[in-house]
Amino acid sequence: MIEMPENLVEMALKTMGDRWKIMIIQELMNGTKRFGELKKELGDITQKVLTSNLRALEEKGILIRTVYAQIPPRVEYTLTNFGYNLKPVLDSMRAWAEEYYNQNVKNLMPELA
């Protein structure tokens, strides 16, 4: 039997990972996307970084990779239920960031706003 980690927030952060994983999850909240669509939406992410992050999210059960047997091959990425369950977390992060921006960046450092 596997014991539950003591610090569940740390476990969640390790699972969701870095900036790119969170941005990929956020993009897939809008529905299934192909690799090229994700790369275009994410901007300056390299193909190698996108591929490795998609694989990691698939291994962790956050998304599903579907390969269609056609020429040229078509691959689509969709969030699993676990992935979609991150929506309130991302919404909370967005709300926190907006509040932080309004209170700290906008008011205290107007040159950055």
N, CA, C and O atoms as CSV, one atom per row, in Angstrom:
chain,resi,resn,atom,element,x,y,z
A,1,MET,N,N,0.841,-1.178,0.000
A,1,MET,CA,C,0.000,0.000,0.000
A,1,MET,C,C,0.889,1.245,0.000
A,1,MET,O,O,1.843,1.341,0.772
A,2,ILE,N,N,0.563,2.189,-0.873
A,2,ILE,CA,C,1.334,3.420,-0.979
A,2,ILE,C,C,0.770,4.444,-0.004
A,2,ILE,O,O,-0.437,4.678,0.053
A,3,GLU,N,N,1.681,5.051,0.766
A,3,GLU,CA,C,1.259,6.075,1.728
A,3,GLU,C,C,1.026,7.398,1.024
A,3,GLU,O,O,1.715,7.734,0.061
A,4,MET,N,N,0.040,8.149,1.518
A,4,MET,CA,C,-0.227,9.476,0.978
A,4,MET,C,C,0.903,10.405,1.407
A,4,MET,O,O,1.319,10.388,2.565
A,5,PRO,N,N,1.401,11.217,0.474
A,5,PRO,CA,C,2.466,12.151,0.837
A,5,PRO,C,C,1.997,13.128,1.907
A,5,PRO,O,O,0.816,13.464,1.996
A,6,GLU,N,N,2.947,13.571,2.712
A,6,GLU,CA,C,2.633,14.524,3.767
A,6,GLU,C,C,2.202,15.875,3.202
A,6,GLU,O,O,1.244,16.480,3.683
A,7,ASN,N,N,2.904,16.335,2.196
A,7,ASN,CA,C,2.617,17.644,1.627
A,7,ASN,C,C,1.914,17.470,0.288
A,7,ASN,O,O,2.559,17.307,-0.748
A,8,LEU,N,N,0.583,17.505,0.320
A,8,LEU,CA,C,-0.199,17.286,-0.887
A,8,LEU,C,C,-0.082,18.446,-1.883
A,8,LEU,O,O,-0.199,18.236,-3.090
A,9,VAL,N,N,0.145,19.654,-1.392
A,9,VAL,CA,C,0.335,20.793,-2.297
A,9,VAL,C,C,1.605,20.583,-3.114
A,9,VAL,O,O,1.627,20.847,-4.316
A,10,GLU,N,N,2.647,20.114,-2.467
A,10,GLU,CA,C,3.898,19.836,-3.183
A,10,GLU,C,C,3.684,18.755,-4.233
A,10,GLU,O,O,4.204,18.856,-5.344
A,11,MET,N,N,2.917,17.719,-3.887
A,11,MET,CA,C,2.627,16.653,-4.839
A,11,MET,C,C,1.868,17.212,-6.044
A,11,MET,O,O,2.167,16.861,-7.185
A,12,ALA,N,N,0.888,18.082,-5.790
A,12,ALA,CA,C,0.121,18.689,-6.881
A,12,ALA,C,C,1.025,19.519,-7.785
A,12,ALA,O,O,0.909,19.459,-9.009
A,13,LEU,N,N,1.922,20.292,-7.184
A,13,LEU,CA,C,2.840,21.106,-7.973
A,13,LEU,C,C,3.770,20.244,-8.813
A,13,LEU,O,O,4.053,20.572,-9.966
A,14,LYS,N,N,4.240,19.160,-8.251
A,14,LYS,CA,C,5.115,18.261,-9.006
A,14,LYS,C,C,4.365,17.608,-10.162
A,14,LYS,O,O,4.944,17.364,-11.221
A,15,THR,N,N,3.090,17.328,-9.965
A,15,THR,CA,C,2.288,16.705,-11.009
A,15,THR,C,C,1.986,17.693,-12.125
A,15,THR,O,O,2.166,17.378,-13.302
A,16,MET,N,N,1.529,18.882,-11.763
A,16,MET,CA,C,1.216,19.887,-12.776
A,16,MET,C,C,2.487,20.440,-13.384
A,16,MET,O,O,2.528,20.795,-14.562
A,17,GLY,N,N,3.516,20.507,-12.571
A,17,GLY,CA,C,4.822,20.887,-13.084
A,17,GLY,C,C,5.021,22.366,-13.287
A,17,GLY,O,O,4.573,23.199,-12.500
A,18,ASP,N,N,5.698,22.659,-14.354
A,18,ASP,CA,C,6.155,24.018,-14.611
A,18,ASP,C,C,5.144,24.837,-15.405
A,18,ASP,O,O,4.008,24.423,-15.636
A,19,ARG,N,N,5.593,25.983,-15.801
A,19,ARG,CA,C,4.776,26.940,-16.557
A,19,ARG,C,C,4.147,26.306,-17.796
A,19,ARG,O,O,2.960,26.501,-18.059
A,20,TRP,N,N,4.941,25.546,-18.559
A,20,TRP,CA,C,4.426,25.001,-19.814
A,20,TRP,C,C,3.311,23.996,-19.576
A,20,TRP,O,O,2.321,23.996,-20.307
A,21,LYS,N,N,3.447,23.148,-18.583
A,21,LYS,CA,C,2.399,22.158,-18.321
A,21,LYS,C,C,1.092,22.856,-17.958
A,21,LYS,O,O,0.021,22.469,-18.424
A,22,ILE,N,N,1.188,23.863,-17.141
A,22,ILE,CA,C,-0.014,24.593,-16.735
A,22,ILE,C,C,-0.630,25.299,-17.941
A,22,ILE,O,O,-1.854,25.327,-18.076
A,23,MET,N,N,0.183,25.860,-18.806
A,23,MET,CA,C,-0.337,26.536,-19.990
A,23,MET,C,C,-0.953,25.540,-20.974
A,23,MET,O,O,-1.952,25.851,-21.622
A,24,ILE,N,N,-0.367,24.348,-21.091
A,24,ILE,CA,C,-0.934,23.298,-21.943
A,24,ILE,C,C,-2.303,22.890,-21.401
A,24,ILE,O,O,-3.271,22.787,-22.155
A,25,ILE,N,N,-2.378,22.660,-20.097
A,25,ILE,CA,C,-3.645,22.283,-19.471
A,25,ILE,C,C,-4.678,23.379,-19.715
A,25,ILE,O,O,-5.824,23.088,-20.057
A,26,GLN,N,N,-4.283,24.615,-19.543
A,26,GLN,CA,C,-5.193,25.742,-19.748
A,26,GLN,C,C,-5.714,25.760,-21.187
A,26,GLN,O,O,-6.904,25.984,-21.407
A,27,GLU,N,N,-4.843,25.528,-22.161
A,27,GLU,CA,C,-5.270,25.498,-23.568
A,27,GLU,C,C,-6.249,24.356,-23.833
A,27,GLU,O,O,-7.212,24.518,-24.583
A,28,LEU,N,N,-6.001,23.209,-23.219
A,28,LEU,CA,C,-6.867,22.049,-23.450
A,28,LEU,C,C,-8.198,22.149,-22.718
A,28,LEU,O,O,-9.100,21.352,-22.977
A,29,MET,N,N,-8.341,23.112,-21.807
A,29,MET,CA,C,-9.635,23.337,-21.150
A,29,MET,C,C,-10.693,23.711,-22.180
A,29,MET,O,O,-11.882,23.478,-21.965
A,30,ASN,N,N,-10.260,24.293,-23.303
A,30,ASN,CA,C,-11.181,24.695,-24.367
A,30,ASN,C,C,-11.547,23.551,-25.300
A,30,ASN,O,O,-12.342,23.733,-26.222
A,31,GLY,N,N,-10.974,22.372,-25.070
A,31,GLY,CA,C,-11.301,21.218,-25.902
A,31,GLY,C,C,-10.073,20.586,-26.519
A,31,GLY,O,O,-8.946,21.035,-26.312
A,32,THR,N,N,-10.312,19.551,-27.269
A,32,THR,CA,C,-9.267,18.767,-27.919
A,32,THR,C,C,-8.488,19.629,-28.910
A,32,THR,O,O,-9.055,20.439,-29.643
A,33,LYS,N,N,-7.164,19.426,-28.906
A,33,LYS,CA,C,-6.296,20.174,-29.826
A,33,LYS,C,C,-5.259,19.236,-30.424
A,33,LYS,O,O,-4.868,18.234,-29.825
A,34,ARG,N,N,-4.832,19.595,-31.616
A,34,ARG,CA,C,-3.730,18.890,-32.260
A,34,ARG,C,C,-2.418,19.549,-31.841
A,34,ARG,O,O,-2.404,20.661,-31.314
A,35,PHE,N,N,-1.318,18.838,-32.088
A,35,PHE,CA,C,0.004,19.324,-31.693
A,35,PHE,C,C,0.272,20.714,-32.256
A,35,PHE,O,O,0.678,21.618,-31.526
A,36,GLY,N,N,0.045,20.883,-33.553
A,36,GLY,CA,C,0.307,22.167,-34.196
A,36,GLY,C,C,-0.518,23.300,-33.611
A,36,GLY,O,O,-0.030,24.422,-33.478
A,37,GLU,N,N,-1.767,23.011,-33.262
A,37,GLU,CA,C,-2.620,24.035,-32.645
A,37,GLU,C,C,-2.056,24.459,-31.294
A,37,GLU,O,O,-2.006,25.647,-30.975
A,38,LEU,N,N,-1.632,23.475,-30.504
A,38,LEU,CA,C,-1.049,23.784,-29.198
A,38,LEU,C,C,0.211,24.626,-29.354
A,38,LEU,O,O,0.394,25.625,-28.658
A,39,LYS,N,N,1.076,24.212,-30.275
A,39,LYS,CA,C,2.332,24.941,-30.491
A,39,LYS,C,C,2.057,26.384,-30.893
A,39,LYS,O,O,2.723,27.302,-30.414
A,40,LYS,N,N,1.086,26.585,-31.763
A,40,LYS,CA,C,0.729,27.936,-32.215
A,40,LYS,C,C,0.172,28.766,-31.057
A,40,LYS,O,O,0.549,29.925,-30.888
A,41,GLU,N,N,-0.714,28.182,-30.268
A,41,GLU,CA,C,-1.342,28.907,-29.159
A,41,GLU,C,C,-0.343,29.262,-28.057
A,41,GLU,O,O,-0.459,30.309,-27.420
A,42,LEU,N,N,0.639,28.382,-27.836
A,42,LEU,CA,C,1.593,28.597,-26.748
A,42,LEU,C,C,2.732,29.539,-27.131
A,42,LEU,O,O,3.462,30.008,-26.259
A,43,GLY,N,N,2.887,29.812,-28.386
A,43,GLY,CA,C,3.872,30.810,-28.814
A,43,GLY,C,C,5.290,30.314,-28.862
A,43,GLY,O,O,5.646,29.542,-29.752
A,44,ASP,N,N,6.121,30.745,-27.912
A,44,ASP,CA,C,7.560,30.507,-27.998
A,44,ASP,C,C,8.029,29.175,-27.423
A,44,ASP,O,O,9.206,29.036,-27.089
A,45,ILE,N,N,7.145,28.202,-27.301
A,45,ILE,CA,C,7.557,26.878,-26.830
A,45,ILE,C,C,8.207,26.122,-27.996
A,45,ILE,O,O,7.744,26.204,-29.134
A,46,THR,N,N,9.280,25.390,-27.699
A,46,THR,CA,C,9.918,24.607,-28.755
A,46,THR,C,C,9.170,23.284,-28.927
A,46,THR,O,O,8.438,22.849,-28.038
A,47,GLN,N,N,9.365,22.661,-30.076
A,47,GLN,CA,C,8.723,21.377,-30.352
A,47,GLN,C,C,9.169,20.327,-29.338
A,47,GLN,O,O,8.356,19.527,-28.875
A,48,LYS,N,N,10.445,20.327,-28.995
A,48,LYS,CA,C,10.990,19.356,-28.043
A,48,LYS,C,C,10.357,19.529,-26.660
A,48,LYS,O,O,9.978,18.547,-26.023
A,49,VAL,N,N,10.242,20.773,-26.199
A,49,VAL,CA,C,9.669,21.035,-24.876
A,49,VAL,C,C,8.185,20.678,-24.863
A,49,VAL,O,O,7.696,20.093,-23.896
A,50,LEU,N,N,7.468,21.027,-25.928
A,50,LEU,CA,C,6.050,20.683,-26.001
A,50,LEU,C,C,5.866,19.170,-25.991
A,50,LEU,O,O,5.015,18.655,-25.265
A,51,THR,N,N,6.643,18.466,-26.776
A,51,THR,CA,C,6.546,17.007,-26.828
A,51,THR,C,C,6.812,16.387,-25.465
A,51,THR,O,O,6.057,15.518,-25.030
A,52,SER,N,N,7.862,16.810,-24.789
A,52,SER,CA,C,8.196,16.207,-23.494
A,52,SER,C,C,7.136,16.523,-22.441
A,52,SER,O,O,6.828,15.677,-21.602
A,53,ASN,N,N,6.578,17.723,-22.477
A,53,ASN,CA,C,5.534,18.080,-21.518
A,53,ASN,C,C,4.243,17.324,-21.791
A,53,ASN,O,O,3.569,16.897,-20.854
A,54,LEU,N,N,3.890,17.151,-23.060
A,54,LEU,CA,C,2.699,16.372,-23.393
A,54,LEU,C,C,2.861,14.919,-22.934
A,54,LEU,O,O,1.925,14.329,-22.395
A,55,ARG,N,N,4.037,14.352,-23.146
A,55,ARG,CA,C,4.292,12.972,-22.693
A,55,ARG,C,C,4.181,12.855,-21.179
A,55,ARG,O,O,3.591,11.906,-20.661
A,56,ALA,N,N,4.754,13.829,-20.472
A,56,ALA,CA,C,4.703,13.797,-19.006
A,56,ALA,C,C,3.266,13.906,-18.507
A,56,ALA,O,O,2.877,13.191,-17.583
A,57,LEU,N,N,2.478,14.787,-19.106
A,57,LEU,CA,C,1.080,14.935,-18.694
A,57,LEU,C,C,0.271,13.687,-19.016
A,57,LEU,O,O,-0.649,13.331,-18.281
A,58,GLU,N,N,0.615,13.024,-20.112
A,58,GLU,CA,C,-0.046,11.765,-20.460
A,58,GLU,C,C,0.308,10.679,-19.435
A,58,GLU,O,O,-0.571,9.950,-18.974
A,59,GLU,N,N,1.575,10.575,-19.084
A,59,GLU,CA,C,2.020,9.581,-18.101
A,59,GLU,C,C,1.356,9.792,-16.744
A,59,GLU,O,O,1.107,8.831,-16.016
A,60,LYS,N,N,1.074,11.036,-16.407
A,60,LYS,CA,C,0.470,11.354,-15.103
A,60,LYS,C,C,-1.053,11.279,-15.132
A,60,LYS,O,O,-1.705,11.520,-14.116
A,61,GLY,N,N,-1.626,10.945,-16.295
A,61,GLY,CA,C,-3.063,10.786,-16.396
A,61,GLY,C,C,-3.834,12.086,-16.504
A,61,GLY,O,O,-5.032,12.119,-16.220
A,62,ILE,N,N,-3.166,13.160,-16.910
A,62,ILE,CA,C,-3.808,14.467,-17.028
A,62,ILE,C,C,-4.433,14.637,-18.416
A,62,ILE,O,O,-5.455,15.309,-18.562
A,63,LEU,N,N,-3.823,14.033,-19.426
A,63,LEU,CA,C,-4.375,14.119,-20.775
A,63,LEU,C,C,-4.277,12.778,-21.485
A,63,LEU,O,O,-3.545,11.877,-21.075
A,64,ILE,N,N,-5.038,12.681,-22.557
A,64,ILE,CA,C,-5.047,11.475,-23.394
A,64,ILE,C,C,-4.542,11.873,-24.775
A,64,ILE,O,O,-4.936,12.900,-25.327
A,65,ARG,N,N,-3.670,11.044,-25.315
A,65,ARG,CA,C,-3.142,11.242,-26.667
A,65,ARG,C,C,-3.832,10.220,-27.563
A,65,ARG,O,O,-3.752,9.016,-27.315
A,66,THR,N,N,-4.509,10.700,-28.604
A,66,THR,CA,C,-5.211,9.812,-29.525
A,66,THR,C,C,-4.551,9.922,-30.891
A,66,THR,O,O,-4.437,11.007,-31.459
A,67,VAL,N,N,-4.115,8.765,-31.409
A,67,VAL,CA,C,-3.472,8.712,-32.713
A,67,VAL,C,C,-4.462,8.099,-33.700
A,67,VAL,O,O,-5.002,7.018,-33.461
A,68,TYR,N,N,-4.693,8.790,-34.798
A,68,TYR,CA,C,-5.582,8.298,-35.841
A,68,TYR,C,C,-4.742,7.725,-36.964
A,68,TYR,O,O,-3.829,8.382,-37.465
A,69,ALA,N,N,-5.054,6.490,-37.361
A,69,ALA,CA,C,-4.296,5.788,-38.397
A,69,ALA,C,C,-4.721,6.306,-39.771
A,69,ALA,O,O,-5.621,5.756,-40.407
A,70,GLN,N,N,-4.076,7.340,-40.198
A,70,GLN,CA,C,-4.334,7.911,-41.512
A,70,GLN,C,C,-3.039,8.530,-42.006
A,70,GLN,O,O,-2.068,8.640,-41.258
A,71,ILE,N,N,-3.029,8.928,-43.259
A,71,ILE,CA,C,-1.833,9.541,-43.824
A,71,ILE,C,C,-2.200,10.947,-44.247
A,71,ILE,O,O,-3.115,11.111,-45.054
A,72,PRO,N,N,-1.526,11.978,-43.738
A,72,PRO,CA,C,-0.520,11.914,-42.677
A,72,PRO,C,C,-1.179,11.599,-41.335
A,72,PRO,O,O,-2.368,11.854,-41.145
A,73,PRO,N,N,-0.396,11.040,-40.403
A,73,PRO,CA,C,-0.953,10.680,-39.093
A,73,PRO,C,C,-1.516,11.918,-38.393
A,73,PRO,O,O,-0.963,13.013,-38.498
A,74,ARG,N,N,-2.609,11.724,-37.686
A,74,ARG,CA,C,-3.222,12.807,-36.930
A,74,ARG,C,C,-3.200,12.415,-35.461
A,74,ARG,O,O,-3.599,11.309,-35.094
A,75,VAL,N,N,-2.727,13.334,-34.624
A,75,VAL,CA,C,-2.651,13.096,-33.186
A,75,VAL,C,C,-3.400,14.222,-32.496
A,75,VAL,O,O,-3.202,15.397,-32.804
A,76,GLU,N,N,-4.265,13.850,-31.556
A,76,GLU,CA,C,-5.024,14.840,-30.811
A,76,GLU,C,C,-4.812,14.636,-29.319
A,76,GLU,O,O,-4.571,13.521,-28.854
A,77,TYR,N,N,-4.906,15.730,-28.583
A,77,TYR,CA,C,-4.718,15.714,-27.134
A,77,TYR,C,C,-5.985,16.242,-26.473
A,77,TYR,O,O,-6.522,17.282,-26.855
A,78,THR,N,N,-6.449,15.497,-25.471
A,78,THR,CA,C,-7.655,15.849,-24.737
A,78,THR,C,C,-7.400,15.645,-23.258
A,78,THR,O,O,-6.720,14.694,-22.871
A,79,LEU,N,N,-7.936,16.524,-22.425
A,79,LEU,CA,C,-7.803,16.346,-20.981
A,79,LEU,C,C,-8.645,15.164,-20.512
A,79,LEU,O,O,-9.727,14.907,-21.040
A,80,THR,N,N,-8.142,14.460,-19.527
A,80,THR,CA,C,-8.916,13.423,-18.848
A,80,THR,C,C,-9.809,14.116,-17.819
A,80,THR,O,O,-9.744,15.334,-17.653
A,81,ASN,N,N,-10.638,13.340,-17.133
A,81,ASN,CA,C,-11.446,13.930,-16.061
A,81,ASN,C,C,-10.556,14.575,-15.008
A,81,ASN,O,O,-10.880,15.640,-14.483
A,82,PHE,N,N,-9.418,13.919,-14.694
A,82,PHE,CA,C,-8.473,14.516,-13.741
A,82,PHE,C,C,-7.976,15.859,-14.259
A,82,PHE,O,O,-7.831,16.813,-13.495
A,83,GLY,N,N,-7.720,15.926,-15.545
A,83,GLY,CA,C,-7.272,17.177,-16.135
A,83,GLY,C,C,-8.325,18.257,-16.028
A,83,GLY,O,O,-8.029,19.387,-15.638
A,84,TYR,N,N,-9.567,17.910,-16.377
A,84,TYR,CA,C,-10.653,18.897,-16.282
A,84,TYR,C,C,-10.929,19.299,-14.838
A,84,TYR,O,O,-11.414,20.402,-14.583
A,85,ASN,N,N,-10.623,18.415,-13.891
A,85,ASN,CA,C,-10.807,18.760,-12.477
A,85,ASN,C,C,-9.869,19.875,-12.021
A,85,ASN,O,O,-10.042,20.423,-10.932
A,86,LEU,N,N,-8.882,20.211,-12.842
A,86,LEU,CA,C,-7.959,21.310,-12.515
A,86,LEU,C,C,-8.544,22.681,-12.843
A,86,LEU,O,O,-7.944,23.699,-12.499
A,87,LYS,N,N,-9.690,22.728,-13.492
A,87,LYS,CA,C,-10.287,24.020,-13.867
A,87,LYS,C,C,-10.468,24.959,-12.683
A,87,LYS,O,O,-10.061,26.116,-12.777
A,88,PRO,N,N,-11.068,24.512,-11.556
A,88,PRO,CA,C,-11.205,25.450,-10.439
A,88,PRO,C,C,-9.854,25.915,-9.885
A,88,PRO,O,O,-9.738,27.035,-9.387
A,89,VAL,N,N,-8.846,25.063,-9.971
A,89,VAL,CA,C,-7.503,25.443,-9.513
A,89,VAL,C,C,-6.955,26.555,-10.404
A,89,VAL,O,O,-6.438,27.558,-9.911
A,90,LEU,N,N,-7.073,26.370,-11.717
A,90,LEU,CA,C,-6.582,27.387,-12.648
A,90,LEU,C,C,-7.394,28.676,-12.524
A,90,LEU,O,O,-6.835,29.770,-12.596
A,91,ASP,N,N,-8.709,28.551,-12.339
A,91,ASP,CA,C,-9.540,29.743,-12.146
A,91,ASP,C,C,-9.116,30.499,-10.890
A,91,ASP,O,O,-9.062,31.728,-10.890
A,92,SER,N,N,-8.819,29.765,-9.824
A,92,SER,CA,C,-8.360,30.402,-8.578
A,92,SER,C,C,-7.009,31.075,-8.774
A,92,SER,O,O,-6.781,32.172,-8.262
A,93,MET,N,N,-6.114,30.427,-9.509
A,93,MET,CA,C,-4.807,31.027,-9.781
A,93,MET,C,C,-4.968,32.311,-10.590
A,93,MET,O,O,-4.286,33.303,-10.332
A,94,ARG,N,N,-5.872,32.290,-11.567
A,94,ARG,CA,C,-6.118,33.471,-12.386
A,94,ARG,C,C,-6.676,34.603,-11.531
A,94,ARG,O,O,-6.241,35.748,-11.658
A,95,ALA,N,N,-7.635,34.293,-10.662
A,95,ALA,CA,C,-8.232,35.308,-9.788
A,95,ALA,C,C,-7.186,35.878,-8.834
A,95,ALA,O,O,-7.142,37.087,-8.606
A,96,TRP,N,N,-6.345,35.008,-8.279
A,96,TRP,CA,C,-5.287,35.458,-7.387
A,96,TRP,C,C,-4.317,36.382,-8.141
A,96,TRP,O,O,-3.925,37.430,-7.627
A,97,ALA,N,N,-3.938,35.986,-9.353
A,97,ALA,CA,C,-2.989,36.785,-10.135
A,97,ALA,C,C,-3.573,38.153,-10.474
A,97,ALA,O,O,-2.864,39.159,-10.448
A,98,GLU,N,N,-4.868,38.189,-10.792
A,98,GLU,CA,C,-5.514,39.469,-11.092
A,98,GLU,C,C,-5.520,40.376,-9.859
A,98,GLU,O,O,-5.225,41.567,-9.955
A,99,GLU,N,N,-5.857,39.805,-8.707
A,99,GLU,CA,C,-5.851,40.579,-7.465
A,99,GLU,C,C,-4.434,41.053,-7.127
A,99,GLU,O,O,-4.230,42.204,-6.739
A,100,TYR,N,N,-3.471,40.161,-7.276
A,100,TYR,CA,C,-2.068,40.511,-7.013
A,100,TYR,C,C,-1.624,41.641,-7.934
A,100,TYR,O,O,-0.993,42.603,-7.494
A,101,TYR,N,N,-1.956,41.517,-9.203
A,101,TYR,CA,C,-1.592,42.546,-10.172
A,101,TYR,C,C,-2.192,43.891,-9.779
A,101,TYR,O,O,-1.500,44.908,-9.743
A,102,ASN,N,N,-3.495,43.880,-9.486
A,102,ASN,CA,C,-4.180,45.130,-9.151
A,102,ASN,C,C,-3.640,45.766,-7.878
A,102,ASN,O,O,-3.559,46.991,-7.796
A,103,GLN,N,N,-3.275,44.976,-6.896
A,103,GLN,CA,C,-2.813,45.525,-5.625
A,103,GLN,C,C,-1.327,45.833,-5.602
A,103,GLN,O,O,-0.900,46.786,-4.950
A,104,ASN,N,N,-0.546,45.047,-6.300
A,104,ASN,CA,C,0.902,45.199,-6.201
A,104,ASN,C,C,1.541,45.811,-7.432
A,104,ASN,O,O,2.233,46.824,-7.332
A,105,VAL,N,N,1.327,45.232,-8.549
A,105,VAL,CA,C,2.009,45.700,-9.747
A,105,VAL,C,C,1.424,47.026,-10.215
A,105,VAL,O,O,2.151,47.998,-10.420
A,106,LYS,N,N,0.119,47.057,-10.380
A,106,LYS,CA,C,-0.541,48.249,-10.919
A,106,LYS,C,C,-0.408,49.454,-9.989
A,106,LYS,O,O,-0.118,50.559,-10.448
A,107,ASN,N,N,-0.614,49.253,-8.696
A,107,ASN,CA,C,-0.594,50.355,-7.738
A,107,ASN,C,C,0.807,50.706,-7.246
A,107,ASN,O,O,1.142,51.880,-7.091
A,108,LEU,N,N,1.620,49.683,-7.004
A,108,LEU,CA,C,2.929,49.938,-6.416
A,108,LEU,C,C,4.021,50.150,-7.443
A,108,LEU,O,O,5.022,50.808,-7.163
A,109,MET,N,N,3.830,49.585,-8.655
A,109,MET,CA,C,4.843,49.715,-9.690
A,109,MET,C,C,4.182,50.092,-11.016
A,109,MET,O,O,4.204,49.303,-11.960
A,110,PRO,N,N,3.596,51.285,-11.100
A,110,PRO,CA,C,2.844,51.663,-12.307
A,110,PRO,C,C,3.684,51.638,-13.586
A,110,PRO,O,O,3.131,51.524,-14.680
A,111,GLU,N,N,4.987,51.743,-13.466
A,111,GLU,CA,C,5.830,51.696,-14.652
A,111,GLU,C,C,5.809,50.320,-15.324
A,111,GLU,O,O,6.124,50.210,-16.508
A,112,LEU,N,N,5.438,49.263,-14.575
A,112,LEU,CA,C,5.355,47.922,-15.137
A,112,LEU,C,C,3.966,47.617,-15.692
A,112,LEU,O,O,3.798,46.676,-16.468
A,113,ALA,N,N,2.983,48.403,-15.301
A,113,ALA,CA,C,1.601,48.132,-15.717
A,113,ALA,C,C,1.328,48.519,-17.140
A,113,ALA,O,O,0.209,48.347,-17.623
